[in-house]
Amino acid sequence: MEKINKHNLATHLIEYQLQLIGKTLGDAEGDERWFSNFTMNKTQFELFHRYALLLIQKVYKGSKAMTEKRFDWFNLGYGMRVPD
């Protein structure tokens, strides 16, 4: 497994959230709206959120507030929908 760093973190997080719902990057290829068409439930999102925060903190070594902000930006651009 390749070491996760600032250059591949986003791709890794995308792959991780797809894995949580049983999908791959290949499933998302060609679907420009994959992050809207694929959904995860609240439990899957909580798992993803915890994992992403730990990883972002490890890679960027920033404060908790900055880590949350980085996650929010990632989630805004690449996060899957969580239906109510």
VEXDO-948847 format. One record per atom (N, C-alpha, C, O): x, y, z; residue in one letter; residue number from 1. Coordinates in nm, 2 decimals. Layout:
// residues N
       X       Y       Z  type  seq
       X       Y       Z     A  NUM
...
END
This chain:
// residues 84
       X       Y       Z  type  seq
    0.08   -0.12    0.00     M    1
    0.00    0.00    0.00     M    1
    0.09    0.12    0.00     M    1
    0.19    0.13    0.07     M    1
    0.05    0.22   -0.08     E    2
    0.13    0.34   -0.10     E    2
    0.11    0.43    0.03     E    2
    0.00    0.43    0.08     E    2
    0.21    0.50    0.07     K    3
    0.20    0.59    0.19     K    3
    0.11    0.70    0.15     K    3
    0.12    0.76    0.04     K    3
    0.02    0.73    0.24     I    4
   -0.07    0.84    0.22     I    4
   -0.01    0.97    0.26     I    4
    0.05    0.99    0.37     I    4
   -0.01    1.07    0.16     N    5
    0.05    1.20    0.19     N    5
   -0.05    1.31    0.13     N    5
   -0.16    1.28    0.09     N    5
    0.00    1.43    0.13     K    6
   -0.08    1.55    0.09     K    6
   -0.13    1.53   -0.06     K    6
   -0.23    1.58   -0.10     K    6
   -0.04    1.46   -0.14     H    7
   -0.07    1.45   -0.28     H    7
   -0.18    1.35   -0.32     H    7
   -0.24    1.36   -0.42     H    7
   -0.19    1.24   -0.23     N    8
   -0.28    1.14   -0.27     N    8
   -0.39    1.12   -0.16     N    8
   -0.47    1.03   -0.17     N    8
   -0.40    1.21   -0.06     L    9
   -0.50    1.20    0.04     L    9
   -0.64    1.20   -0.01     L    9
   -0.72    1.12    0.02     L    9
   -0.67    1.30   -0.10     A   10
   -0.81    1.31   -0.15     A   10
   -0.85    1.18   -0.23     A   10
   -0.96    1.13   -0.21     A   10
   -0.76    1.13   -0.31     T   11
   -0.79    1.01   -0.38     T   11
   -0.82    0.89   -0.29     T   11
   -0.91    0.81   -0.30     T   11
   -0.73    0.88   -0.18     H   12
   -0.75    0.78   -0.08     H   12
   -0.89    0.79   -0.01     H   12
   -0.96    0.69    0.00     H   12
   -0.92    0.91    0.03     L   13
   -1.05    0.93    0.09     L   13
   -1.17    0.90    0.00     L   13
   -1.27    0.85    0.05     L   13
   -1.16    0.93   -0.12     I   14
   -1.26    0.90   -0.22     I   14
   -1.28    0.75   -0.23     I   14
   -1.39    0.70   -0.22     I   14
   -1.17    0.68   -0.24     E   15
   -1.17    0.53   -0.25     E   15
   -1.23    0.47   -0.12     E   15
   -1.30    0.38   -0.13     E   15
   -1.19    0.53   -0.01     Y   16
   -1.24    0.47    0.12     Y   16
   -1.39    0.49    0.13     Y   16
   -1.46    0.39    0.17     Y   16
   -1.44    0.61    0.09     Q   17
   -1.59    0.62    0.11     Q   17
   -1.66    0.53    0.00     Q   17
   -1.77    0.48    0.03     Q   17
   -1.61    0.52   -0.11     L   18
   -1.67    0.43   -0.21     L   18
   -1.66    0.28   -0.16     L   18
   -1.76    0.21   -0.17     L   18
   -1.55    0.24   -0.10     Q   19
   -1.54    0.11   -0.04     Q   19
   -1.65    0.08    0.06     Q   19
   -1.70   -0.03    0.07     Q   19
   -1.68    0.18    0.14     L   20
   -1.78    0.17    0.25     L   20
   -1.92    0.13    0.19     L   20
   -2.00    0.07    0.26     L   20
   -1.95    0.17    0.07     I   21
   -2.08    0.14    0.01     I   21
   -2.06    0.03   -0.10     I   21
   -2.16    0.00   -0.17     I   21
   -1.95   -0.04   -0.10     G   22
   -1.93   -0.15   -0.19     G   22
   -1.91   -0.11   -0.34     G   22
   -1.94   -0.19   -0.43     G   22
   -1.85    0.01   -0.36     K   23
   -1.82    0.06   -0.49     K   23
   -1.67    0.08   -0.51     K   23
   -1.60    0.07   -0.41     K   23
   -1.63    0.10   -0.63     T   24
   -1.48    0.13   -0.66     T   24
   -1.47    0.25   -0.74     T   24
   -1.57    0.31   -0.79     T   24
   -1.35    0.30   -0.76     L   25
   -1.33    0.41   -0.85     L   25
   -1.38    0.38   -0.99     L   25
   -1.43    0.47   -1.06     L   25
   -1.36    0.26   -1.03     G   26
   -1.41    0.22   -1.16     G   26
   -1.56    0.24   -1.17     G   26
   -1.61    0.27   -1.28     G   26
   -1.64    0.21   -1.07     D   27
   -1.78    0.23   -1.07     D   27
   -1.81    0.38   -1.08     D   27
   -1.92    0.42   -1.14     D   27
   -1.73    0.47   -1.03     A   28
   -1.75    0.61   -1.04     A   28
   -1.70    0.68   -1.17     A   28
   -1.75    0.78   -1.21     A   28
   -1.61    0.61   -1.24     E   29
   -1.56    0.66   -1.36     E   29
   -1.67    0.68   -1.46     E   29
   -1.76    0.60   -1.48     E   29
   -1.67    0.79   -1.53     G   30
   -1.77    0.82   -1.63     G   30
   -1.90    0.88   -1.58     G   30
   -1.98    0.92   -1.66     G   30
   -1.91    0.89   -1.45     D   31
   -2.03    0.94   -1.39     D   31
   -1.99    1.07   -1.31     D   31
   -1.94    1.07   -1.20     D   31
   -2.00    1.18   -1.38     E   32
   -1.95    1.31   -1.32     E   32
   -2.03    1.35   -1.19     E   32
   -1.98    1.43   -1.12     E   32
   -2.14    1.29   -1.17     R   33
   -2.21    1.32   -1.05     R   33
   -2.22    1.20   -0.95     R   33
   -2.31    1.18   -0.88     R   33
   -2.11    1.12   -0.95     W   34
   -2.11    1.00   -0.87     W   34
   -2.13    1.03   -0.72     W   34
   -2.20    0.95   -0.65     W   34
   -2.08    1.14   -0.67     F   35
   -2.09    1.18   -0.53     F   35
   -2.23    1.22   -0.49     F   35
   -2.27    1.22   -0.38     F   35
   -2.31    1.24   -0.59     S   36
   -2.46    1.27   -0.57     S   36
   -2.54    1.15   -0.60     S   36
   -2.64    1.12   -0.53     S   36
   -2.50    1.07   -0.70     N   37
   -2.58    0.95   -0.74     N   37
   -2.56    0.83   -0.64     N   37
   -2.65    0.76   -0.62     N   37
   -2.44    0.82   -0.58     F   38
   -2.41    0.72   -0.48     F   38
   -2.44    0.78   -0.34     F   38
   -2.42    0.90   -0.32     F   38
   -2.50    0.71   -0.25     T   39
   -2.53    0.76   -0.12     T   39
   -2.47    0.66   -0.01     T   39
   -2.45    0.55   -0.04     T   39
   -2.45    0.72    0.11     M   40
   -2.42    0.64    0.22     M   40
   -2.51    0.67    0.33     M   40
   -2.57    0.78    0.34     M   40
   -2.53    0.57    0.42     N   41
   -2.62    0.60    0.53     N   41
   -2.54    0.67    0.64     N   41
   -2.42    0.69    0.63     N   41
   -2.61    0.71    0.75     K   42
   -2.55    0.78    0.86     K   42
   -2.44    0.71    0.93     K   42
   -2.34    0.77    0.97     K   42
   -2.46    0.58    0.95     T   43
   -2.35    0.50    1.01     T   43
   -2.23    0.50    0.93     T   43
   -2.12    0.51    0.98     T   43
   -2.24    0.48    0.80     Q   44
   -2.13    0.48    0.70     Q   44
   -2.06    0.61    0.71     Q   44
   -1.94    0.62    0.70     Q   44
   -2.14    0.72    0.71     F   45
   -2.08    0.85    0.71     F   45
   -2.00    0.88    0.84     F   45
   -1.89    0.93    0.84     F   45
   -2.06    0.83    0.95     E   46
   -1.98    0.85    1.08     E   46
   -1.85    0.77    1.08     E   46
   -1.75    0.83    1.12     E   46
   -1.85    0.65    1.02     L   47
   -1.73    0.58    1.01     L   47
   -1.63    0.65    0.92     L   47
   -1.51    0.67    0.95     L   47
   -1.68    0.70    0.80     F   48
   -1.59    0.78    0.71     F   48
   -1.54    0.91    0.78     F   48
   -1.42    0.94    0.77     F   48
   -1.63    0.98    0.85     H   49
   -1.59    1.10    0.91     H   49
   -1.48    1.08    1.01     H   49
   -1.38    1.15    1.01     H   49
   -1.49    0.98    1.10     R   50
   -1.39    0.95    1.20     R   50
   -1.26    0.91    1.14     R   50
   -1.15    0.96    1.17     R   50
   -1.26    0.83    1.04     Y   51
   -1.14    0.78    0.96     Y   51
   -1.08    0.90    0.90     Y   51
   -0.95    0.92    0.91     Y   51
   -1.15    0.98    0.83     A   52
   -1.10    1.09    0.75     A   52
   -1.03    1.19    0.85     A   52
   -0.92    1.24    0.82     A   52
   -1.10    1.22    0.96     L   53
   -1.04    1.32    1.05     L   53
   -0.90    1.27    1.11     L   53
   -0.81    1.35    1.11     L   53
   -0.90    1.14    1.14     L   54
   -0.77    1.09    1.19     L   54
   -0.66    1.10    1.09     L   54
   -0.55    1.13    1.12     L   54
   -0.70    1.06    0.96     L   55
   -0.60    1.06    0.86     L   55
   -0.55    1.20    0.82     L   55
   -0.44    1.23    0.80     L   55
   -0.65    1.30    0.81     I   56
   -0.62    1.44    0.78     I   56
   -0.52    1.49    0.89     I   56
   -0.43    1.56    0.86     I   56
   -0.56    1.46    1.01     Q   57
   -0.47    1.51    1.13     Q   57
   -0.33    1.46    1.11     Q   57
   -0.24    1.53    1.14     Q   57
   -0.32    1.33    1.08     K   58
   -0.19    1.27    1.07     K   58
   -0.11    1.33    0.95     K   58
    0.01    1.35    0.97     K   58
   -0.17    1.35    0.84     V   59
   -0.10    1.40    0.72     V   59
   -0.07    1.55    0.74     V   59
    0.05    1.59    0.70     V   59
   -0.16    1.63    0.78     Y   60
   -0.13    1.77    0.79     Y   60
   -0.08    1.82    0.92     Y   60
   -0.03    1.93    0.93     Y   60
   -0.09    1.74    1.03     K   61
   -0.04    1.78    1.16     K   61
   -0.09    1.91    1.21     K   61
   -0.01    1.99    1.27     K   61
   -0.22    1.94    1.18     G   62
   -0.28    2.07    1.22     G   62
   -0.36    2.06    1.35     G   62
   -0.38    1.95    1.40     G   62
   -0.42    2.17    1.38     S   63
   -0.51    2.17    1.50     S   63
   -0.64    2.09    1.47     S   63
   -0.67    2.06    1.35     S   63
   -0.72    2.06    1.57     K   64
   -0.84    1.99    1.55     K   64
   -0.94    2.08    1.47     K   64
   -1.01    2.03    1.38     K   64
   -0.94    2.21    1.49     A   65
   -1.03    2.30    1.42     A   65
   -0.99    2.30    1.27     A   65
   -1.07    2.30    1.18     A   65
   -0.86    2.31    1.24     M   66
   -0.81    2.31    1.10     M   66
   -0.84    2.17    1.03     M   66
   -0.88    2.17    0.92     M   66
   -0.83    2.06    1.11     T   67
   -0.86    1.93    1.05     T   67
   -1.01    1.93    1.02     T   67
   -1.04    1.88    0.91     T   67
   -1.09    1.97    1.10     E   68
   -1.24    1.97    1.07     E   68
   -1.27    2.06    0.95     E   68
   -1.35    2.02    0.86     E   68
   -1.20    2.17    0.94     K   69
   -1.22    2.26    0.82     K   69
   -1.17    2.19    0.69     K   69
   -1.24    2.20    0.59     K   69
   -1.06    2.12    0.70     R   70
   -1.01    2.05    0.58     R   70
   -1.11    1.94    0.54     R   70
   -1.14    1.92    0.42     R   70
   -1.16    1.87    0.64     F   71
   -1.26    1.77    0.61     F   71
   -1.39    1.83    0.55     F   71
   -1.44    1.78    0.45     F   71
   -1.43    1.94    0.60     D   72
   -1.55    2.01    0.55     D   72
   -1.53    2.04    0.40     D   72
   -1.63    2.03    0.32     D   72
   -1.42    2.10    0.37     W   73
   -1.39    2.13    0.23     W   73
   -1.39    2.01    0.14     W   73
   -1.44    2.01    0.03     W   73
   -1.32    1.90    0.19     F   74
   -1.32    1.78    0.11     F   74
   -1.46    1.73    0.09     F   74
   -1.50    1.69   -0.02     F   74
   -1.54    1.72    0.20     N   75
   -1.67    1.67    0.20     N   75
   -1.77    1.75    0.11     N   75
   -1.85    1.70    0.04     N   75
   -1.75    1.88    0.10     L   76
   -1.82    1.97    0.02     L   76
   -1.80    1.93   -0.13     L   76
   -1.89    1.93   -0.21     L   76
   -1.68    1.91   -0.16     G   77
   -1.64    1.88   -0.30     G   77
   -1.66    1.74   -0.35     G   77
   -1.69    1.71   -0.46     G   77
   -1.63    1.64   -0.25     Y   78
   -1.63    1.50   -0.29     Y   78
   -1.71    1.41   -0.20     Y   78
   -1.71    1.29   -0.22     Y   78
   -1.78    1.46   -0.11     G   79
   -1.85    1.38   -0.01     G   79
   -1.98    1.33   -0.08     G   79
   -2.05    1.40   -0.15     G   79
   -2.02    1.21   -0.05     M   80
   -2.14    1.15   -0.10     M   80
   -2.26    1.20   -0.01     M   80
   -2.25    1.24    0.10     M   80
   -2.38    1.20   -0.08     R   81
   -2.50    1.24   -0.01     R   81
   -2.53    1.14    0.10     R   81
   -2.51    1.02    0.09     R   81
   -2.59    1.19    0.21     V   82
   -2.64    1.11    0.32     V   82
   -2.79    1.14    0.33     V   82
   -2.83    1.25    0.38     V   82
   -2.88    1.06    0.27     P   83
   -3.02    1.09    0.28     P   83
   -3.07    1.10    0.42     P   83
   -3.02    1.03    0.51     P   83
   -3.17    1.18    0.44     D   84
   -3.23    1.20    0.58     D   84
   -3.30    1.08    0.62     D   84
   -3.35    1.07    0.73     D   84
END
